[in-house]
Amino acid sequence: MTITVSNNQTIVFNAATDTDTSFDFSGEKSNIQLTNLSTTKPVNLTISGNFGINHSNVLTFLKSNGVSLSKSSVTYTKKTDISVITLKNSSGQTLGTITSSGDSYGIGAIYPDSSSASGSLQVVATTNSNNELTVCFLAGTLISTPTGDCPVESLTVGDTITAYVNGSPITHTVSWAGKAVCTVKSNHPDDLAGWPVRILKNALSDGVPYKDMLITSEHCLFLDGKFVPVRMLVNNQTIFYDKTISSYTYYHIETDDHSVIMADGALTESYLDTGNRHSFRSSGTVVTLGGHPSKTWGNAAAPLTVDRAFVEPLFEKFSLRAQLLGLEATDHLKNVTEDANIHLIADNGTVLYPTRTINNQYLFVIPSHIQSVRITSRASRPSDVIGPFVDDRRYLGVCIGTITLSENNTIIPVTTHISDEPLSGWNKDVENGERWTTGSALLPLPVRNPNSIAQLSLDVKATFSYLTDTKQEKLSASAS
């Protein structure tokens, strides 16, 4: 039997009484809810049509059914273009199998090199995935609702919160609530390590926020009609990374439409699902697999801006306010140098310094048998050297133009640095035959003549200003 599921339908599938069934999703915003799952009569479903992470049709099951997400799995086979979900309890016993057409949960993207990719169901339902930026509140953040402020961790689907449109309060309903756990990676730069950002009471204006506020670094504040990531406002006075918190649970809430909401008295944003919903554990008694289609900032309640011309005046405003409040910066003055310290490290570990420089041309003697070198220098990020209001978090070493290798009276152009995009230690963009290193850039050399000595010429088009503190130099050296 095949059941066609159209728009806005909820179908309750009772595994105790219903027979094996096929579902064809033809509409949007519908779901199948599985109930009474058991090992004595495992459910067997087939799903086709508009289903999975790219559609607003979903599969849900009650947690009371005893499904273990860690024991359960989802497998996608590219050859057949089929996904198979195997539901199991905590003892590993099968509760059911759901087969769906297509890569319903994006497993192929998570494991791109596998012809048959498989993972725990936590990959698409609960666990945090690596390399994703989190945009969330920490526990204790108070969200404005029509009946008063409510801790974010207490909000569930169906609760109402206060949103703001053109400055006027309206009521929105929570359509999704999620949480996840972050463990700080202290060897990363502060803005990428996962440290929460603490905004002190009164940091933005009198009573805003009305108590200390803790959010993740990518979370946006609503300021002068636009959303601004809080990482760009960190002044180490009233807005700073709280390094006393190395592990924490973070929360977010979603409304049907992205909203401007109030948290701890400050205007901020509700959750905007840009594709990382699977990083969270859903709150409440229902686990949802699949989900709404991913959104972009074009779907946001207000524009996102990282424009320095807009953000820097805000940064200066809050820094000046901090001074008026008598708060000094918690960090020390930056030690900056203009010396790039350009040298090479050969593939055998030998350090090679330039024999001479002519204007911006650096010349190095390359011993025999050396087949590759690393162009090594200091490196820093504009966001660290200039200020967090600069949304450029690339490590900039030196900008290299023309490279030649002279050997046995023959000059050989070297172009791998501008033709080989994924080359280790180079920034992505190539402009006008020039490319920035990240501080330790691999340069394969042309085939060498045995036992010959060569000269390598580097045309250094630009350098940068560099932080000299040990931590930053260590990070830049490993940025490749």
N, C-alpha and C positions, 0 to 999 in steps of 0.2 A: 504494500500500500504506500502511495506517495501523497504527501500532504503539501499543498502549495501555501506558502506563507507570504502574505502580502504586507501592506504597510501597517505599522503600529499594532501588531498582534503579539500577544503573549500566550504561548502554548505550554501547558503543564503536561509533562510526560511522566506518567506514573509507572515506574519500572515494575511494580508489583502486579499490575493488571494489564498494561498495554503490551501489544506485540511488537516485534521488530518492525521499524518504520523508516521510510525515507522522507526527507524534508527538502523542498525546493524553495529557497528564498528568492522571491521575485520583487519584493518591495524593500522598504527601509524601516529602521527603528523598531524591529521586532526581535523577540527572543524565545528560545525554548528553555524551559526550566525543568530540570531533571529532579524527580523526587523518588523516595523509597528505593534508593539503590541498594543492592544486596549481592553477596557473593553466590547465593543459591540460584539467582536468576539474573546473570549479568546482562545489562542492556546492550543492544546492538543497533546502532543508528547509522544512516547514510545521509549526508548533507551535501546539497549542491546549490549553485546559484550565488547570490551576493552574500557571502559569509566570510568572516575573518577580520583581521586588523584593519583592512582598508575599507570596511563597510560598517554601517551602524546596526547590523544584525549580529546578535550575540548568543552565546550558550551560557546558561547559569546553572548552578546547583547549590543546594543548601549545604552549609558546612556540617550540619547535623547528620548528613548522609555518610560521614566518615571518610571522605576522599582525602588521601594523603598526596599533596602536591609534589612532595619530594620523591615518593614512590611511583607516582603516575608519570607518564611520558607522552611526548608528541614527536612523531617521526614524519619527515617529508622526503619523498623519493622523486627526484627530478625526472627520471625516465617516464614514470607513469603520471607525474604531476598530481600526486595524491598525498594528503596528510592523514595520519592515523593517530588518534588520541586514545591512549589506554589508561583508564581510570583504575586505580588500585587503592586499597586501604593501607593502614600503617603496617599491616603484616605482610603486605605484598600480594594479597589476594585480589583477583580481578573483579571489579564492579561493573565494568562495561567497556565497550569499544565504539568510538565514533569515527567514521571515515568521511572525509570531506574532499571535494575536488579543489585542486590548486594548493598553493602554499599559504594556507589560511592564517598561519601565525608568524610568517616571516622567518622561519627557521633557516631557509636557504640563505638569507642575508646574514644571519648570525654565524653560520658555518658555510661560507661561500665556496670552499674548496671541496666540499663533500658531495658525492653523487647521491648519497642517502644520508641526510642529516637528522640527528636525533638528539633530544635533550630532555631533561626533567621538565615537567609541566610548570615548574617554578620559573623557567625561562620566560614564559609568556604570561604568567599569572602573578608571581609574587616577588621574585628576587631582583635586587638591584643589579643592573648590568654595568660593566666597566665602560669608562670613557663617555659617560653621559653627564651633562650638566644638570644639576638638580635645582629646582626653583620652588622653594618650600618654606614653611614656617616651622619653628621648633615648638615643642610642647610648652604650654603656658601662654602662648600668644592668644590674646583675647580678640575675637572677631565680633564686630557689631552686628546685632540682630534686632528685629522689631521688639523683642522682649528684654533687651539688655545684652551686655557683652557675654560671650560664651567661649570657653577654651576651645581652640581649634581641634584638639584631640577628642572632644566630646561631640562634635558635629557628625551627623550621619545623613545618608540619603533621605530626602524628604523634608529635612529641616529648612527653615527660612532664614536668610541673612539679609542684611541691608547692603544694597548696591547704590552707586551714585552715577547719575546721568546728568551732565551739564550742571553739576553741583547739587542736584536735588536728590534726596533719598528715595529709593523705590525698594520693593521687596523682590528678591530672587530666591528660587528654591535650589537647594544643593542636589545636583544630579549625580555626583560621584564624590567619594572621599577616599583618600589613600594615604598610606604611610610606608616608610622604608627606613632602613638603618644606614647611617654613614659612619665609617671609620676613617679618620683623617690619615692622609698619606703625607707625613711631615717632610719628606724629602722632595716634595713638589713645591713650586712657587705658591705663595700664600693663597692666591685667588683660585688656584687649581687643586689645592691640597684637600679641600673640604672643610677647612675651618669655618665655623659659623661667624657671621658678622653681627656684632653687638652695636645697636644704635642706642645711645644713652638717652635717658629721659630729657626732654626739652632740646634735643639736638637740632631739630629742624625749625622749631619755633616754640613759643611758650605753650607748654602742654602737649607738644607733638614731638615724639610720642609721649603719652602721659606716664609711661613706665619704660624701663629698658626693654628693647625689642630685639629678638634673636631671629634672624632669617639666614638663608643660604646666600652665597655671594652673587648668584645670578638672578636672585629675586629682584623684582622691579618695584621702585617707589613711583607713585603718580605725582609728578611735579610739573607745575606750569603747563598742564594739558598734555603731558607726554609721560611715557614709562621710561625710567632710567634704571639700569642695573645698579644695585647698591655697591658693587665692587668698584665702580667708577667714582664713588663718593667717599671712599675710605680715606680719612684724614689722620688717623691714629691719635685723634683727640676725643671726639665724641662719636666717631664711627670707626670701628676697628675690628680686626679679626680676634676673636676671643680664643686664645690658645690655652685656656684652662679646660676647654671642652674638646676632648679628642675622639669621642664616640657619642652618637646621639641618634634619637629617632626623630624624623622630620615628617611633616604632615602637609597635605594640600587638599583643597576643596575646589570642586568644579561646579559651575552653573551652566545651564543650557547654552547661554551666550557668555563669552568672556566678559568679566565685570571689573569695574573699579570698586573695591571694597575697603573697609576700614579695619585695621588691625592695630591694637594698642593705641588708637587715636590717630594713626597715620594712614593716609590713603595709599593703597597698594593694589595688587592684582589678585584675581582668582586664578586657578590653574588653567593654563592653555596647553592642550594636548598636542604637542608637536611631534609625537611619535614615541614618547618614553613612558606611556601609561603602564606598560608591563613591568616597569621598574618598581612599582608600588604594590603593596598588599592592600586590597580593598578593605575598607572598614565595614562593620555590620555583619549580618548573618549570611550574605550571599556573595559567592565568588563569581566574577564575570570573566569569561574568556571571549576574546574577539574585541569588539569595542567600536567606538565611533571612528570615522576617518580622521587621520591626522590633520591638524590645522596649521596655519602659518600666522605670522603677525599681521597678515592682511585680514584675518578674522578677529583681531583683537579689539578691545573696547576703546583703545586709543593708540596712537602711533608709538612704536618703540624707537628711541633715538640713542645713538652712541656718538653723535656728532660733537666734537670737541667744542665748537662754537656755542653749543647749547649747554653742555655739561660743565665746562670749566667755570663759568660764572656761578653755577650752583655750588660747585666744590669750594670756590673761594668764599661764597656767602656763608656756608656752614662752618668753614675753617675760621672765618672772622668771628662768627657767633661763639665758637668754642673759646676763642681768646677772650672775648668779652665775659664769658662765663668763668674765666680764670683757669681753663684747662690747657695744659701744655701737651705737645705731641709726645707719644710714648716711644717713638723711634728716635734714633740718633741721626745727626746730619749725614747726608750721603757723601761718601768719598768717591769722587769721579775723576777719571783720567781720560785724556785724549790719546794716550799711547795704546795702539792696538796690539803691540807685541806680536807682530807677524813673524811666523817661522813655519817650518815644515817638520812633520814627523814621518819618516820613511817606513815602508812596510816591514823593515827589520827592527824598528824601534829607534833608529838613529835620529837625533834632533839636528835639523839643518837650518842654519841662520843665513840670511841674505848676505852675499859677498859684497854687494853694493846696491844702491838705489839711485835711479836716475829719474828725477821728478816723481811720478807715481809708479814707476816700473821697478819691481823687485826682482833681482837676479839671484839664482841659487845654483850651486854646483851639485849635480846629482851623480853619486857614485855608480859604478857598474852594478848590474843585477837588481837594481831597484825598479820595480814594476808599478808601484803606486805610492803616492804620498798623501798625507792629510795637510791641508792648508789650515793652520792652527792660529788662533788669535784670541784675544778677549772677546766677549760677547755679552750684550745686555739687551733688555727689552725696553722699548720706548715707554711703555706703561710704568716701568720701574724708575727709569732715569728722569723722565719729564714729569710724570704724574699719572695716577690711575684714571684721570679724565681723558687720557689718550687711549683709544681703543685699538692699540697695536701691541699685541702680546707675542710677536715674533722675537726670537733671539737674533739680533743682528751682530754678525762678526765683522766681515769686510765685504765690500761689493767688488766682484771680480769681473773684468772685461776680457780682453784678449789674452790667451795663453799660448806660448810657443815653447817647443823643445828643440834645442840646437844640438846636433850630434853628428860628428864626422862631416862637418861643413854643410850639413843639410838642416834647414829650418822646417820643422814639422808643426803645423797648427794643431792645437789640442782643443777639441770642442765638446768633449763629453759633459762638461759642466753645464752647457746650455742645451744639449740635445737629449740627455738622459735625465728625465724629470724626477724619478724616484731616487736619485743618487744620494747616498747617505751624507748628512751634514750640510745640505743645501736647502735654503728656503724654496718654496714651491715656484714662485713667480720668476719668469725670465722676461726682462724688458730690454729691448734694443741690444741684445747680445750680452747683457749684464745680469749677474745673479748674486744675491747676498748669501754668504755662508752663515751657519749657526754657531760658529766657533771652532768646529773641527770637521772640515769638509773633505770627503774622499775624492781624490783625483787619480783615476787610472791613467797610466802613461802609455804612449804608443809602444809598439814592439821595439825593444832595445837591441842594439848590436852588442854581442858578448864582449865583456872586458873593456867597454868604452865608457868614457866620462862625458856627461851631457850638461847643458845649461838650461835651466827652466826659467822662463820669464813670465812674471805675473803683472798684468796691468790692473792696479788697484784703483778703481774708479771713485770709491768713497769709503770712509771709515765712520765711526759713530763715537759717542761719548759712552764710557764704560764705568760701571760700578766696580769698585776694587775690593769689596768685602768678600771674605773667603767663601761664604755660602753661595753668593751669586756666581762667582767664577766657577765654582764646582758644578753648579747647575748648568751653566752655559757650556761647560766642557762636555757634559753628558747629554746635551740637547739633541745631538745627532741620533 
